[in-house]
């Protein structure tokens, strides 16, 4: 048929315009049309023109995009695909009838065959050099690497403790992301951190007013089931004296983050005098509450329980030592967890008396802390003594301990960390930049520039008891800054010379007159 159509065109060129038996769909190739399809399309157009009301445009124009018209038509144009002259596909106006389904189907079925006969064609979607920039094709290798590749955190800096593993068995990255209550974090910080290699995320509360955007980003990350198994999500609460509130908060965390389980649940900001209540809450979650699956052989997170591990966080190293010395069986037998919130305040008068007694205890605890700070060197236990002390002890009530540790708060090295190592409890360090004050420098420090955020995090991770260091990056730029630096400097532990240098700097920054720092 294609040969006959070509001959017909050649014989009529001298006498005038002749119908070309090929057409093209918009932006595609020419289509060789058999006579029956051409006739059917013409009949459809004639029928539509007869039935169309007056003043509704020209229904015949609708057919121009499916079959040819004479070559001399002013609506001709060059086909981008085949290089032949065909009718331009005009825009339909009015209620003109469309061609039959058979004619449209024939055009589509013969398009691929016609393209092969033309020896290949190029269009706007397929033409051009795919490697050249500025084209609509595939971007070049160099531009693709620049847009996709990110400087990831070093794979070697991961937690070594067996409990710091995701459900899929991936080790937790030593550099983690936490929630910031002072500055509202952007939701895309979570995704950026995960792209950089971070897989430990901590949300200290479920308060949307302070970290709602951060929770949105974490929820989006947890929505993917495969990704959820590769990340470690930790949450916590401050009011842990009521089991109903603990249960409700666990349920709230699961609902807010859109997950079936959390990897760690912390009793946050444990102060002096609250150690027994915190440990009792942990024991209740393990036993009667049935929330923790770590102690159940063969139990699966999200099916047999919503919490994998439990722990506590504190700013006070003396509190941390007391928590680490606790034993699970001893606490479960002797400590009573208050099931009813009315038990602790049955009478308003008793509540007032309890507040007065509590204030006195806190004052005494503060004095004890001051005395402990002054005479700490005489009370520090050696590693050998601690090993003998806990040789026959039961497992610790805590799976993890979150503690404050930075260049200015380094006394945990000789008081807290040895006990944590003896009890085999990994430490997660927070406030590694001392609330972003270490990077500001000090008037009496002239040895070098103040440390960067990456240097502060790497310094906190230099102690073997610390397995994970948290940083609450407010935005992607802040996160990228320390992630890029740690991708180079964080490959290995900071050397002893730099550790001692920044410890001297921390002594200058440390302010003993500050009420929050004096006793800790």
C-alpha positions as CSV (number, residue, x, y, z in Angstrom):
1,X,0.0,0.0,0.0
2,X,2.8,2.4,0.8
3,X,4.2,1.9,-2.7
4,X,0.8,2.7,-4.3
5,X,0.4,5.8,-2.3
6,X,3.8,7.0,-3.3
7,X,3.1,6.4,-7.0
8,X,-0.2,8.2,-6.8
9,X,1.4,11.2,-5.4
10,X,4.1,11.2,-8.1
11,X,1.6,11.0,-10.9
12,X,-0.5,13.9,-9.7
13,X,2.3,16.4,-8.8
14,X,2.1,17.9,-12.3
15,X,-1.7,18.3,-12.4
16,X,-2.2,19.8,-9.0
17,X,-2.5,19.0,-5.3
18,X,-3.0,15.3,-4.5
19,X,-4.1,13.6,-1.4
20,X,-1.2,12.2,0.6
21,X,-2.2,8.9,2.2
22,X,-0.1,9.4,5.3
23,X,-0.7,11.4,8.4
24,X,0.8,12.0,11.8
25,X,-0.3,12.1,15.3
26,X,0.9,15.2,17.2
27,X,4.6,15.0,17.9
28,X,4.9,11.4,16.6
29,X,5.5,9.7,13.3
30,X,3.7,9.5,10.0
31,X,1.2,6.7,9.7
32,X,0.4,4.8,6.5
33,X,-3.3,4.5,6.3
34,X,-5.1,1.7,4.4
35,X,-7.9,2.9,2.1
36,X,-10.7,1.5,4.3
37,X,-9.6,3.4,7.4
38,X,-9.1,6.6,5.3
39,X,-12.7,6.2,3.9
40,X,-14.1,5.5,7.4
41,X,-12.6,8.6,8.8
42,X,-13.9,10.7,5.9
43,X,-17.4,9.3,6.4
44,X,-17.2,10.1,10.1
45,X,-16.3,13.6,9.3
46,X,-19.0,14.1,6.7
47,X,-21.6,12.7,9.2
48,X,-20.4,15.0,11.9
49,X,-20.6,18.0,9.6
50,X,-24.1,17.2,8.6
51,X,-25.3,16.8,12.2
52,X,-23.4,19.7,13.7
53,X,-25.6,22.8,14.5
54,X,-24.8,26.2,12.9
55,X,-22.2,28.4,14.5
56,X,-20.3,25.7,16.3
57,X,-17.1,25.8,14.3
58,X,-16.0,23.4,11.7
59,X,-16.2,19.8,12.8
60,X,-14.1,18.6,9.9
61,X,-11.0,20.1,11.6
62,X,-11.2,17.5,14.3
63,X,-10.3,14.8,11.7
64,X,-7.2,16.6,10.4
65,X,-5.1,15.1,13.1
66,X,-6.0,11.5,12.1
67,X,-6.1,11.5,8.3
68,X,-4.5,13.5,5.5
69,X,-5.9,16.4,3.5
70,X,-4.6,17.6,0.1
71,X,-1.0,18.7,0.0
72,X,-2.0,22.2,-1.0
73,X,-3.9,22.8,2.2
74,X,-2.6,25.9,4.1
75,X,-2.7,23.8,7.3
76,X,0.2,21.7,6.2
77,X,3.4,21.6,8.3
78,X,6.5,19.5,8.5
79,X,6.3,16.3,10.5
80,X,9.0,16.3,13.2
81,X,9.1,12.5,13.2
82,X,9.3,11.6,9.5
83,X,10.2,14.9,7.8
84,X,7.1,14.6,5.4
85,X,4.4,17.2,4.9
86,X,1.2,16.6,6.9
87,X,-1.7,18.4,8.3
88,X,-1.0,20.4,11.4
89,X,-3.1,19.1,14.3
90,X,-5.5,22.1,14.8
91,X,-7.3,22.5,18.1
92,X,-10.9,21.4,18.1
93,X,-13.4,24.1,18.5
94,X,-17.1,23.7,19.3
95,X,-18.8,20.3,19.5
96,X,-17.4,18.7,16.4
97,X,-17.6,14.9,16.3
98,X,-14.5,12.9,16.8
99,X,-13.3,10.2,14.3
100,X,-14.4,6.6,15.0
101,X,-12.6,4.4,17.4
102,X,-11.4,2.1,14.6
103,X,-9.6,4.9,12.8
104,X,-7.9,6.1,15.9
105,X,-6.9,2.5,16.8
106,X,-5.5,1.9,13.4
107,X,-3.3,5.0,13.6
108,X,-1.8,3.9,16.9
109,X,-1.2,0.3,15.7
110,X,0.6,1.3,12.6
111,X,2.7,4.0,14.2
112,X,5.4,1.7,15.4
113,X,5.7,0.0,12.0
114,X,5.8,3.3,10.1
115,X,8.6,4.5,12.4
116,X,10.7,1.4,11.6
117,X,10.2,1.9,7.9
118,X,11.4,5.5,8.2
119,X,14.7,4.2,9.5
120,X,14.3,5.6,13.0
121,X,13.3,9.0,14.1
122,X,14.0,11.5,16.8
123,X,11.6,13.7,18.8
124,X,11.9,16.2,21.5
125,X,11.9,13.5,24.1
126,X,14.5,11.3,22.5
127,X,16.6,13.6,20.5
128,X,19.8,15.3,21.6
129,X,22.9,14.2,23.4
130,X,21.9,12.6,26.7
131,X,25.1,13.5,28.3
132,X,25.1,17.2,27.4
133,X,23.7,19.6,30.0
134,X,20.7,21.6,29.3
135,X,18.9,19.0,27.2
136,X,15.7,17.2,28.0
137,X,17.3,13.8,28.1
138,X,19.1,12.0,30.8
139,X,21.5,14.3,32.7
140,X,25.2,13.7,32.5
141,X,27.1,11.5,34.9
142,X,28.9,14.5,36.5
143,X,25.7,16.4,37.1
144,X,23.9,13.3,38.4
145,X,26.6,12.7,40.9
146,X,26.6,16.3,42.1
147,X,22.8,16.2,42.6
148,X,22.5,12.8,44.2
149,X,25.8,12.1,46.0
150,X,26.0,13.3,49.6
151,X,28.9,13.1,52.0
152,X,27.9,10.4,54.4
153,X,29.1,9.8,57.9
154,X,31.9,7.2,58.2
155,X,30.7,3.7,58.3
156,X,33.3,2.7,60.8
157,X,31.9,5.0,63.6
158,X,29.0,2.8,64.8
159,X,27.9,1.6,68.2
160,X,29.5,-1.7,69.2
161,X,27.1,-2.7,71.9
162,X,24.8,-5.6,70.8
163,X,21.7,-3.8,72.1
164,X,22.3,-0.8,69.8
165,X,21.0,-2.5,66.7
166,X,18.0,-1.9,64.6
167,X,15.3,-4.6,64.0
168,X,17.0,-5.5,60.8
169,X,20.4,-5.9,62.6
170,X,22.0,-2.8,61.4
171,X,24.4,-1.2,63.9
172,X,23.4,2.3,65.2
173,X,25.5,5.2,63.8
174,X,27.5,6.8,66.6
175,X,26.3,10.3,65.5
176,X,22.6,10.7,66.1
177,X,19.9,13.3,65.7
178,X,17.7,14.5,68.6
179,X,14.8,16.9,69.1
180,X,15.4,20.5,70.0
181,X,13.0,22.1,72.4
182,X,14.6,25.6,72.1
183,X,14.5,25.9,68.3
184,X,11.8,24.5,66.1
185,X,13.4,22.1,63.7
186,X,12.5,21.7,60.1
187,X,10.8,18.5,59.1
188,X,13.3,17.8,56.3
189,X,16.1,17.6,58.9
190,X,15.2,14.0,59.6
191,X,15.3,12.9,55.9
192,X,18.6,14.7,55.4
193,X,20.1,13.0,58.5
194,X,19.0,9.6,57.2
195,X,20.5,10.3,53.8
196,X,23.8,11.2,55.5
197,X,23.9,7.9,57.4
198,X,22.2,8.7,60.7
199,X,19.8,5.9,61.9
200,X,19.4,6.8,65.6
201,X,16.6,9.4,66.2
202,X,15.5,10.6,69.6
203,X,12.3,12.5,70.4
204,X,12.2,13.7,74.0
205,X,8.4,14.5,73.8
206,X,5.4,14.4,71.7
207,X,4.6,18.1,72.0
208,X,3.7,19.4,68.6
209,X,4.0,23.0,69.9
210,X,7.8,22.6,70.3
211,X,9.0,19.8,68.0
212,X,5.9,19.1,65.8
213,X,7.8,19.5,62.6
214,X,10.6,17.2,63.8
215,X,7.9,14.6,64.6
216,X,6.3,15.0,61.2
217,X,9.7,14.2,59.5
218,X,10.2,11.2,61.8
219,X,6.7,10.0,61.1
220,X,7.3,10.2,57.3
221,X,10.5,8.2,57.8
222,X,8.7,5.5,59.8
223,X,5.9,5.3,57.2
224,X,8.1,3.1,55.0
225,X,8.2,-0.4,56.5
226,X,11.6,-1.2,55.1
227,X,13.1,2.0,56.3
228,X,11.5,1.6,59.7
229,X,13.4,-1.6,60.3
230,X,16.7,0.1,59.5
231,X,16.4,3.0,62.0
232,X,16.4,3.2,65.8
233,X,13.7,5.4,67.3
234,X,13.9,6.5,70.9
235,X,11.3,8.4,72.9
236,X,10.7,9.3,76.5
237,X,8.7,11.1,79.2
238,X,9.3,13.1,82.3
239,X,6.2,12.1,84.4
240,X,6.9,8.5,85.1
241,X,5.3,8.1,88.6
242,X,2.0,6.8,87.2
243,X,1.7,3.6,85.2
244,X,-1.4,4.8,83.4
245,X,0.4,7.8,82.2
246,X,3.3,5.7,81.1
247,X,1.0,3.4,79.1
248,X,-0.9,6.3,77.6
249,X,2.3,8.0,76.6
250,X,3.6,4.9,74.9
251,X,0.4,4.7,72.9
252,X,0.6,8.4,72.1
253,X,4.2,7.9,70.7
254,X,3.1,5.0,68.5
255,X,0.2,6.9,67.1
256,X,2.1,10.1,66.6
257,X,5.0,8.5,64.8
258,X,2.9,6.0,62.9
259,X,4.8,2.9,64.0
260,X,4.0,-0.3,65.9
261,X,7.0,-0.1,68.3
262,X,9.8,2.1,69.6
263,X,13.3,0.9,70.0
264,X,14.0,2.7,73.3
265,X,11.9,4.4,76.0
266,X,13.6,6.7,78.5
267,X,12.5,8.0,81.9
268,X,13.8,11.6,81.3
269,X,15.5,14.1,83.6
270,X,15.7,11.8,86.6
271,X,16.7,14.0,89.6
272,X,18.0,13.1,93.1
273,X,15.2,11.4,95.1
274,X,13.5,10.1,92.0
275,X,15.8,7.2,91.3
276,X,13.6,4.5,93.0
277,X,10.5,5.7,91.2
278,X,12.3,5.7,87.8
279,X,13.6,2.2,88.3
280,X,10.2,1.0,89.6
281,X,8.6,2.3,86.4
282,X,11.2,0.4,84.3
283,X,10.5,-2.8,86.3
284,X,6.8,-2.4,85.8
285,X,7.2,-1.9,82.1
286,X,9.3,-5.1,82.0
287,X,7.0,-7.2,84.1
288,X,3.4,-6.4,84.9
289,X,3.0,-3.8,82.2
290,X,4.2,-6.2,79.5
291,X,5.5,-3.4,77.3
292,X,9.1,-4.4,76.9
293,X,10.1,-7.3,74.7
294,X,13.9,-7.4,75.3
295,X,13.6,-9.9,78.2
296,X,11.2,-12.2,76.4
297,X,12.8,-15.0,74.4
298,X,11.6,-15.0,70.9
299,X,9.5,-11.9,71.4
300,X,9.0,-9.5,68.4
301,X,8.8,-5.8,68.7
302,X,5.4,-4.5,67.7
303,X,3.7,-7.9,68.1
304,X,4.6,-9.1,71.6
305,X,5.3,-5.6,72.9
306,X,5.6,-2.0,71.8
307,X,9.0,-1.3,73.4
308,X,12.3,-3.0,72.8
309,X,14.6,-1.4,75.5
310,X,14.3,1.0,78.4
311,X,16.6,3.4,80.1
312,X,16.9,6.7,82.0
313,X,18.4,10.1,81.2
314,X,19.9,12.5,83.8
315,X,22.1,15.5,84.1
316,X,23.4,14.4,87.5
317,X,26.2,11.9,87.4
318,X,25.5,10.8,91.0
319,X,21.9,9.9,90.0
320,X,23.4,8.0,87.1
321,X,25.6,6.0,89.4
322,X,22.7,5.1,91.6
323,X,20.6,4.0,88.6
324,X,23.5,1.9,87.3
325,X,23.9,0.1,90.7
326,X,20.2,-1.0,90.6
327,X,19.4,-4.6,90.0
328,X,16.2,-5.8,88.3
329,X,15.2,-8.5,90.7
330,X,15.9,-6.5,93.8
331,X,14.0,-3.5,92.5
332,X,11.0,-5.6,91.4
333,X,10.7,-7.1,94.9
334,X,11.3,-4.1,97.1
335,X,10.1,-1.1,95.1
336,X,6.3,-0.6,94.7
337,X,5.1,1.2,91.6
338,X,2.1,3.4,92.3
339,X,-0.7,2.1,90.2
340,X,-3.3,4.8,91.2
341,X,-2.4,8.5,91.0
342,X,-4.6,9.0,94.1
343,X,-2.3,6.8,96.2
344,X,0.5,9.4,96.3
345,X,-1.8,12.3,97.2
346,X,-4.8,10.9,99.2
347,X,-5.2,14.1,101.1
348,X,-4.3,17.7,100.2
349,X,-2.7,18.2,103.5
350,X,-0.4,15.2,103.0
351,X,0.5,16.6,99.6
352,X,1.6,19.9,101.1
353,X,3.7,18.0,103.8
354,X,5.3,15.8,101.1
355,X,6.2,18.9,99.1
356,X,7.9,20.4,102.2
357,X,9.8,17.2,102.9
358,X,10.8,17.0,99.2
359,X,12.2,20.5,99.3
360,X,14.3,19.7,102.3
361,X,15.6,16.5,100.7
362,X,16.6,18.4,97.5
363,X,18.5,20.9,99.6
364,X,20.3,18.1,101.4
365,X,21.0,16.4,98.1
366,X,22.5,19.6,96.7
367,X,24.8,19.9,99.7
368,X,25.7,16.2,99.3
369,X,26.5,16.9,95.6
370,X,28.7,19.8,96.5
371,X,30.6,17.6,99.0
372,X,30.8,14.8,96.4
373,X,32.3,17.3,94.0
374,X,35.0,18.4,96.4
375,X,36.0,15.0,97.7
376,X,35.4,13.0,94.5
377,X,39.0,11.9,94.1
378,X,39.0,10.0,97.3
379,X,35.7,8.1,96.5
380,X,36.4,7.0,92.9
381,X,36.4,3.3,92.5
382,X,39.0,1.6,90.3
383,X,38.0,-0.7,87.5
384,X,39.2,-3.7,89.5
385,X,37.1,-2.7,92.5
386,X,34.0,-2.3,90.3
387,X,34.6,-5.6,88.6
388,X,34.7,-7.4,91.9
389,X,31.6,-5.4,93.1
390,X,29.4,-6.4,90.2
391,X,30.8,-9.8,89.6
392,X,27.9,-11.6,91.3
393,X,25.2,-8.9,90.7
394,X,22.0,-9.3,88.8
395,X,21.6,-7.4,85.4
396,X,21.1,-3.7,85.7
397,X,17.6,-2.3,85.6
398,X,18.6,0.0,82.7
399,X,19.4,-1.0,79.1
400,X,20.7,2.4,78.3
401,X,21.8,5.6,80.1
402,X,21.6,9.1,78.7
403,X,24.0,11.4,80.4
404,X,25.3,14.9,79.8
405,X,28.9,14.9,78.6
406,X,30.9,17.6,76.8
407,X,34.2,19.4,77.0
408,X,33.0,21.5,79.9
409,X,31.2,18.7,81.7
410,X,33.8,15.9,81.8
411,X,33.7,14.8,85.4
412,X,31.5,11.8,84.4
413,X,34.7,10.2,83.2
414,X,35.9,9.3,86.6
415,X,32.6,9.0,88.5
416,X,29.9,7.7,86.1
417,X,31.5,6.0,83.1
418,X,33.5,3.4,85.0
419,X,30.3,2.1,86.6
420,X,28.5,2.1,83.2
421,X,31.3,0.0,81.7
422,X,31.3,-2.4,84.7
423,X,27.5,-2.8,84.4
424,X,27.7,-3.2,80.6
425,X,25.3,-0.3,80.0
426,X,26.0,1.8,76.9
427,X,26.0,5.6,77.4
428,X,24.2,8.0,75.0
429,X,25.7,11.4,75.4
430,X,23.6,14.6,75.0
431,X,24.3,18.3,75.2
432,X,27.6,17.7,73.4
433,X,28.0,21.4,72.5
434,X,26.9,22.7,76.0
435,X,23.8,24.4,74.4
436,X,25.9,25.7,71.5
437,X,28.2,27.7,73.8
438,X,31.4,25.8,73.2
439,X,31.6,27.0,69.6
440,X,31.5,30.7,70.7
441,X,35.0,30.7,72.2
442,X,36.4,32.2,75.4
443,X,38.3,35.5,76.0
444,X,41.2,33.7,77.6
445,X,41.5,31.0,74.9
446,X,44.2,31.8,72.4
447,X,45.6,28.5,71.4
448,X,43.4,27.9,68.4
449,X,39.9,28.7,67.1
450,X,37.0,27.5,69.2
451,X,35.8,24.0,68.4
452,X,33.2,23.3,65.7
453,X,30.1,21.3,66.3
454,X,31.7,18.3,64.6
455,X,34.7,18.6,66.9
456,X,32.4,18.7,70.0
457,X,30.6,15.6,68.9
458,X,33.8,13.7,68.0
459,X,35.3,14.7,71.4
460,X,32.3,13.4,73.3
461,X,32.6,10.1,71.4
462,X,36.2,9.7,72.3
463,X,35.4,8.0,75.6
464,X,34.9,4.2,75.2
465,X,31.8,4.2,77.5
466,X,30.0,6.6,75.1
467,X,28.4,4.7,72.2
468,X,26.2,7.4,70.7
469,X,26.4,11.2,70.6
470,X,23.2,13.3,70.1
471,X,22.9,16.6,68.3
472,X,19.7,18.6,67.8
473,X,20.4,20.2,64.4
474,X,17.8,23.0,63.8
475,X,17.9,22.9,60.0
476,X,19.5,21.1,57.1
477,X,22.3,23.6,56.8
478,X,23.5,23.1,60.4
479,X,23.2,19.4,60.0
480,X,25.2,19.4,56.7
481,X,27.9,21.4,58.2
482,X,28.8,18.9,60.9
483,X,28.0,15.9,58.8
484,X,30.4,17.1,56.0
485,X,33.2,17.7,58.6
486,X,32.6,14.4,60.4
487,X,32.8,12.5,57.1
488,X,36.5,13.3,57.1
489,X,37.5,14.0,60.7
490,X,35.1,11.5,62.3
491,X,36.7,8.5,60.6
492,X,38.7,7.8,63.7
493,X,38.7,8.7,67.4
494,X,40.3,12.0,68.3
495,X,43.9,11.6,69.4
496,X,44.9,12.2,73.0
497,X,46.6,15.5,72.3
498,X,43.5,17.1,71.0
499,X,41.4,15.5,73.7
500,X,43.5,17.1,76.4
501,X,43.6,20.4,74.5
502,X,39.8,20.7,74.3
503,X,39.5,19.6,77.9
504,X,41.5,22.6,79.0
505,X,39.3,24.8,76.8
506,X,36.2,23.3,78.5
507,X,37.6,24.2,82.0
508,X,37.7,27.8,80.9
509,X,34.1,27.7,79.5
510,X,32.7,26.0,82.6
511,X,31.1,28.5,84.9
512,X,30.9,27.5,88.5
513,X,28.6,30.4,89.3
514,X,25.8,29.0,87.0
515,X,23.1,27.5,89.1
516,X,22.5,24.7,86.6
517,X,26.1,23.6,86.4
518,X,27.6,24.1,89.9
519,X,26.6,20.8,91.4
520,X,26.8,18.5,88.4
